[in-house]
Amino acid sequence: RALATHAHEDALLHFQRALAAKEAEPADGETAAILYGLGRAQAATLPRHRIEEAVVTLCRAFDYYAETGDVDRAVAIAEYPFYPMAGKRIGDAQLVASALALVPSDSHEAGHLLSRYGRVVAIEEGDYDSAQEAFGKALTIARREGDAALEMRTLADSANADLYQLRWRECLEKGLQAIELAHRADEPYAEVLARYSAALAQNALGDLVGLRSNASALLTSAEKLRDQWWLASALRSNGFVSRLEGGWQATREFNDRGLEISPVEPRDLCTRALLEYEVGDFEQGEVYLERLVDLMRVTEPGPGLEYAYPAMTIPIVARITGETSRLEVAESACQVVISSPSATPYAIACARAGLSLLAVLRGDALAADEQYAALEPHQGTMLNYSMLAVDRLMGLLAHTSGEADQAAVHFEDALAFCRKAGYRTELAWTCCDYADLLRQRHAEGDPQKVTALLDESLAISRELGMRPLMERVLSRRDILTA
């Protein structure tokens, strides 16, 4: 009853007690049912770094039902929709594959499993081709059976897989299609997944209005589900909106609530560290950055977010503060991510952003050229969580490589992207970085443009309380005056 009403914390305690009472007895159907309930409660309440415990529990229940020929219950366990671990094999794909072996390949049951399998194999193992094949089969089955719920779930799963491939337009299109099906299908988990994926795509594509709308609806749905992962994700998505506009207090409040749910969530630690450094509270920024680095140190090396986010965050902080003592840590994390065969393009992009800023900080033209080529396919988008416009990053790389005119093109694109989107904090940084380029290039009309860019950057940074950037701009203006 507790699970049915989404009271997952109560359910966790109930099933733990029930399992302890059965510990000395041989496994039976009651034990398997307890394990299934416990696994679902764990998936909804445990922090992400412990989610493998839920998989182990669910596998125990699955094995019992598979061995006793109860295919329906085995399939239900394998398709349970908790969020996969990016770049980390935790046994979920193997669980679903085992369930697929129990049912006919084109059956209705197979459709449900194929939808789940596609998402897991794309996110945990980085196998997008196998994922697309699974999604295609699942959609065919859903439409053949007239199953709107399965179609909605498959579109949401596929959108989420596209997110990790940086296929933002496909992600958004599928996410919105899934949301449209919500009135025909009672699939609350598919709806929050679709809204979350669409929100991140809208963030990347510069659609602040769409992001605001989806993030708000996501929070409403997540609060009804009472699933800790989805509540934290919804809070984080709403924090994106305020952070992009420079609403630091609102961002901090959303982040506090997320960290209360999971104090070691790398997404929230990354967000909070960058927020504190942006406003000039270096002492608090250091607290959250150290927690992020500590999390990486106790995590097995791999392409998960525990490595991808420090790889990206440390160089951003170094560029704000001038403190370079952790650059080797960042570089090592970048290499761990990029060298992993199961790394998703999303994780690789985080590492590439880190390596790009390392090249800029070190004035390394050869490294800048390499990262420029890697980022080129992602022009016209924003990197989530870092909130870096890819065009600004490419402008910095081109500047480092001595390609001033090409850098100017990228900075102009970044200005246009940020202005259209309303991304004020990134606009302020772009103005300052572009002014640095033009001050050095000193072509006809550049001095006047430098003044205008610095004035705009100062106005935004002063209004939003971005003290490090404000001081950076004032130092440039002092140089111009001198």
Buried (B, 14 or more C-beta within 10 A) or exposed (E): EBBEEBBBEBBBEBBBEBBEEBEEEEBEEEBBBBBBBBBBBBBBBBBBBEBBBBBEBBBBBBBBBBEBEBBEBBBBBBBBBBBBBBBBBBBBBBBBBBBBEBBEEEBBBBBBBBBBBBBBBBBBBBBBEBBBBBBBBBBBBBBEEEBBBBBBBBBBBBBBBBBBBBBBEBBBBBBBBBBEBBEEBEBBBBBBBBBBBBBBBBBBBBBBEBBBBBBBBBBEBBBEBBBBBBBBBBBBBBBBBBBBBBBBEBBBBBBEBBBEBBEBBBBBBBBBBBBBBBBBBBEBBBBBBEBBBEBBEEBEBBBBBBBBBBBBBBBBBBBBBEBBEBBEBBBBBBBBBBEBEBBBBBBBBBBBBBBBBBBBBBEBBEBBBBBBEBBEEBBBBBBBBBBBBBBBBBBBBBBBBEBBEBBBBBBBBBBBBBEEBBBBBBBBBBBBBBBBBBBEBEEEEBEEBBBEBBBBBBBBBBEBBBBBBBEBBBEBBEEEEE
